[in-house]
């Protein structure tokens, strides 16, 4: 059961194809195709209508959740029955829509609009003249009010003097802890006195061997539950993703350097160990204590040799190595020759016998990837 997308974009077509493969089965093919297209279309729209890093990362998360042993079946059921709308599922992972890429024309128009707004703000506002107001004549002061004001002033001065006296008393209490004649007492920088030596000795650090040993044992026991290669704090096995792209490029090329072509009559062929090249992306995710790999790799190599004294050469490639077919070995290996003569045709068939060895070496790499 396969389905190829028809968006015109290789990355989007691949996403639709893999999503379809993990939704439903042969009996639900039309519904599965519809869901795969709707999920990818919503994801593409939320990511600003471009296949950015956010698009690829979210797509890998969607596939991982569909493949989950415990919740994947229920998720499939909810999508197929319509209980969970595919658009709602995508929005849960990418709630905020990313801005789209704009053309040069759109950028110029936006800049003109912004410049117009700034010019409008920069224009000075013309102040309107205020109406003339007749002067107000001062009213004669009442003698009684003057007396009451002087009385209030006296009360305020009395209260201020009392507060100053209280402040002196409190300051005296705070200074009791300071030794007379010391730098602490003379300096205005120190407000409180130092802690007495007798009191500070009470809080001196003490060696507790039993408690320290228990803490270390607990730490070792906790780290034992952490999946290899992931953070030590993740003892509960919660979701955690690691980018192993560079390691995958180097390690897979190193592993494939050990592949050899089986010997055959009248000829000698070999792969160029230094010309294996790996591109693409590779990540691992820790999900409920289990390590799951998500990768999309492209492998290219070169073979050469001689047949009946004539030099021959060609190429070998794995155009699409991903987690869907990689672990099963159900992926295509392409072998081509630089020329179409009889010698190259014979050698091309001889190189094809090395496909089994190539897949065995890729399997070793994938085993290391899960354990890394």
C-alpha positions in Angstrom: 0.0 0.0 0.0 1.7 3.2 -1.2 0.7 6.7 -2.1 2.7 9.5 -3.8 1.9 13.1 -3.1 1.3 15.5 -6.0 2.2 18.9 -4.6 5.2 19.5 -6.8 7.5 19.7 -3.8 9.6 16.7 -3.0 9.6 17.3 0.7 5.9 17.7 0.9 5.2 14.7 -1.3 7.4 12.6 1.0 5.6 13.8 4.1 2.2 12.9 2.6 3.5 9.5 1.6 4.9 8.6 5.0 1.8 10.0 6.9 -0.5 7.8 4.6 1.6 4.7 5.3 1.0 5.1 9.1 -2.7 5.9 8.9 -5.2 3.0 8.6 -4.7 0.1 6.3 -5.7 -1.1 2.8 -9.4 -1.2 3.6 -9.3 2.5 4.6 -7.1 3.7 1.6 -9.4 6.6 0.4 -9.9 7.9 3.9 -6.2 7.5 4.7 -5.2 9.5 1.6 -7.6 12.3 2.5 -6.3 12.5 6.1 -2.6 12.5 5.0 -3.3 15.4 2.5 -5.3 17.4 5.1 -2.7 16.9 7.8 0.2 17.9 5.6 -1.7 20.9 4.1 -2.5 22.3 7.5 1.1 21.8 8.7 2.4 23.6 5.6 0.0 26.5 6.1 0.9 26.8 9.8 4.6 26.9 9.0 4.2 29.9 6.7 3.7 27.9 3.5 7.4 26.7 3.4 9.2 23.5 4.4 11.2 25.1 7.2 13.0 23.4 10.1 9.7 23.8 12.1 7.8 22.0 9.3 10.3 19.1 9.3 10.5 18.8 13.1 6.7 18.8 13.5 6.3 16.3 10.7 8.7 13.9 12.5 6.8 14.3 15.7 3.5 13.5 13.9 5.0 10.3 12.5 6.4 9.3 15.8 3.1 9.6 17.5 1.3 7.6 14.8 3.9 4.8 15.3 3.6 4.8 19.1 2.9 1.3 20.3 0.4 2.3 23.1 -1.4 5.4 21.8 -0.9 5.1 18.0 -3.8 2.7 17.5 -6.2 5.0 19.4 -5.0 8.0 17.5 -5.5 6.2 14.2 -9.1 5.3 15.2 -9.9 8.9 16.2 -8.6 10.3 13.0 -10.4 7.7 10.8 -13.7 8.0 12.6 -13.6 11.8 12.5 -13.6 12.1 16.3 -10.3 14.1 16.0 -10.1 16.5 13.1 -6.6 16.4 11.4 -6.4 20.2 11.4 -7.0 20.3 15.2 -4.3 17.7 15.7 -1.7 19.9 13.9 -2.9 23.0 15.7 -2.1 21.3 19.0 1.6 21.1 18.0 1.8 24.4 16.0 -0.7 26.8 17.6 0.8 30.0 16.2 0.8 30.5 12.5 4.2 31.5 11.1 4.6 34.5 8.8 4.8 33.7 5.1 7.8 34.7 2.9 7.0 37.9 1.0 8.2 38.8 -2.5 10.3 41.9 -3.3 7.2 43.7 -4.5 5.4 43.0 -1.2 8.4 44.0 0.8 8.6 47.4 -1.1 4.9 48.0 -0.5 5.2 47.2 3.2 8.2 49.5 3.5 6.3 52.4 1.9 3.3 51.9 4.2 5.7 51.9 7.2 7.4 55.0 6.0 4.0 56.8 5.6 3.1 55.9 9.2 6.4 57.2 10.5 5.9 60.5 8.6 2.4 60.9 10.0 3.7 60.5 13.5 6.6 62.9 12.9 4.3 65.8 11.8 4.0 68.4 14.7 0.5 69.0 16.1 -0.7 72.6 15.7 -1.9 73.8 19.1 -5.3 75.5 19.1 -5.3 78.9 21.0 -7.0 78.9 24.4 -9.9 81.3 25.1 -9.0 84.4 27.3 -9.9 84.0 30.9 -10.8 87.0 33.2 -8.4 87.4 36.2 -9.7 86.2 39.5 -9.5 88.6 42.4 -8.0 87.2 45.7 -10.4 86.7 48.6 -9.5 88.3 52.0 -8.1 85.7 54.5 -10.0 84.8 57.7 -8.2 85.4 61.0 -9.6 82.2 62.5 -8.1 80.1 59.6 -4.7 81.7 60.2 -4.8 80.7 63.9 -5.8 77.1 63.1 -3.0 76.9 60.5 -0.4 78.0 63.0 -1.8 75.5 65.5 -1.4 72.7 62.9 2.2 73.7 62.2 3.0 73.5 66.0 1.5 70.0 66.2 3.4 68.9 63.2 6.7 70.1 64.6 6.0 68.3 67.9 5.2 65.1 66.1 8.5 65.4 64.1 10.5 65.9 67.2 8.9 62.9 68.8 9.6 60.7 65.8 13.2 61.8 65.8 13.5 60.8 69.4 12.0 57.4 68.7 14.5 57.0 65.8 17.4 57.7 68.2 16.1 55.1 70.6 15.8 52.4 67.9 19.2 53.3 66.5 20.7 52.9 70.0 19.1 49.4 70.2 20.5 48.4 66.8 24.0 49.7 67.8 24.1 47.5 70.9 25.4 44.6 68.9 28.3 46.7 67.6 31.5 46.7 69.6 32.5 50.2 70.8 35.7 51.5 69.1 35.5 48.9 66.3 35.5 49.7 62.6 32.0 48.4 62.4 30.7 50.8 65.0 32.6 53.8 63.5 31.6 53.1 59.9 28.3 54.3 58.6 28.4 51.5 56.0 27.5 48.7 58.5 24.0 49.0 59.7 23.9 45.7 61.7 26.7 44.2 63.7 28.5 41.0 62.8 27.3 37.6 64.1 29.1 36.7 67.3 31.7 33.8 66.9 29.9 31.7 69.5 26.6 31.9 67.5 28.2 31.4 64.1 30.0 28.2 65.4 26.6 26.6 65.9 26.0 26.7 62.1 29.4 25.4 60.9 29.3 22.7 58.2 29.5 19.1 59.5 30.5 15.9 57.7 27.7 13.4 57.5 29.0 10.2 55.9 25.8 8.1 56.1 23.6 10.8 54.4 26.2 11.5 51.7 26.4 7.8 50.8 22.6 7.5 50.6 22.4 10.5 48.3 25.1 9.0 46.0 23.3 5.7 45.9 20.0 7.4 45.0 21.7 9.3 42.2 23.2 6.1 40.7 19.8 4.4 40.9 18.2 7.3 39.1 20.7 7.4 36.4 20.3 3.7 35.7 16.8 4.5 34.4 18.1 7.1 31.9 18.2 5.9 28.3 21.8 5.8 26.9 22.8 9.0 25.3 20.1 11.2 26.8 20.1 13.7 29.6 20.7 12.4 33.2 17.7 14.5 34.5 15.3 12.5 32.3 14.8 9.6 34.6 11.1 9.5 33.9 11.6 8.9 30.2 9.7 12.0 29.1 9.9 13.3 25.5 13.4 14.5 24.5 14.9 14.9 21.0 18.5 14.9 19.9 20.1 16.1 16.6 22.5 13.4 15.4 22.8 14.6 11.8 26.5 15.2 11.7 27.3 12.0 13.6 25.1 10.0 11.2 26.9 11.5 8.1 30.3 10.6 9.4 29.5 7.2 10.9 27.5 5.8 8.1 30.2 6.7 5.6 32.8 5.1 7.9 30.7 1.9 8.1 30.1 1.6 4.4 33.8 1.9 3.7 34.1 -1.7 4.7 31.8 -3.0 2.0 33.5 -5.1 -0.7 32.4 -6.4 -4.1 32.4 -10.3 -4.4 35.2 -11.5 -6.7 34.3 -12.7 -10.2 36.1 -14.2 -13.3 38.1 -11.9 -15.5 37.5 -8.8 -13.4 38.3 -7.0 -10.1 36.0 -4.4 -8.6 35.8 -2.4 -5.4 34.1 0.6 -3.8 36.1 3.8 -3.2 36.2 3.9 0.6 36.9 7.6 0.7 34.0 8.6 -1.6 31.0 7.5 0.4 28.9 10.6 1.0 25.9 10.9 3.2 23.4 13.8 3.3 20.0 14.5 5.0 18.8 14.7 8.6 18.9 12.3 11.5 17.3 12.6 15.0 16.5 10.4 17.9 13.6 10.9 20.3 13.1 9.5 23.8 9.5 8.5 24.1 8.3 6.9 27.4 11.8 5.5 28.1 12.3 4.1 24.6 14.6 5.6 22.0 13.0 6.1 18.5 14.9 7.3 15.4 13.6 9.6 12.7 15.9 10.1 9.7 15.9 10.9 6.0 19.3 10.1 4.5 20.7 10.0 1.0 23.8 7.9 0.3 26.1 8.1 -2.7 29.2 6.1 -3.5 31.6 5.2 -6.4 32.8 1.8 -7.7 35.6 1.1 -10.1 37.9 -1.6 -11.3 38.9 -3.5 -14.5 37.4 -6.2 -16.7 39.6 -8.1 -19.2 42.1 -5.4 -18.9 39.6 -2.6 -19.5 39.0 0.1 -16.9 35.4 0.4 -15.7 33.6 2.6 -13.2 30.1 3.6 -12.0 28.0 4.9 -9.1 25.9 3.4 -6.3 23.2 5.3 -4.3 20.5 4.9 -1.7 18.1 7.8 -2.7 15.8 7.4 0.2 16.9 5.8 3.5 14.4 6.6 6.3 13.0 5.1 9.5 9.9 3.8 7.6 11.8 1.2 5.5 15.4 1.4 6.8 15.0 -1.0 9.8 13.2 -3.5 7.5 15.8 -3.3 4.8 13.0 -2.5 2.3 14.7 0.4 0.5 16.1 0.7 -3.0 19.8 0.6 -4.0 20.6 2.1 -7.4 23.7 1.0 -9.3 24.7 2.6 -12.5 27.7 2.5 -14.9 29.5 5.3 -16.6 29.2 3.7 -20.0 26.8 1.3 -21.7 29.3 -1.1 -23.3 29.5 -4.9 -22.6 32.3 -4.6 -20.1 30.4 -2.0 -18.0 27.2 -4.1 -18.3 28.9 -7.2 -16.9 30.6 -5.3 -14.0 27.3 -3.6 -13.2 25.7 -7.0 -12.6 28.7 -8.0 -10.5 28.4 -4.9 -8.3 24.7 -5.6 -7.8 25.7 -8.7 -5.9 27.1 -6.5 -3.2 23.6 -5.1 -2.3 23.2 -7.6 0.5 26.5 -6.5 2.1 25.5 -2.9 1.8 22.2 -3.5 3.6 24.1 -5.5 6.3 26.4 -2.6 7.0 23.5 -0.1 7.1 21.8 -2.4 9.6 24.9 -2.2 11.8 24.8 1.6 11.6 21.1 1.7 12.6 21.8 -0.5 15.6 24.4 2.0 16.7 22.0 4.8 16.1 19.4 3.4 18.5 22.1 2.7 21.2 24.0 6.0 20.8 
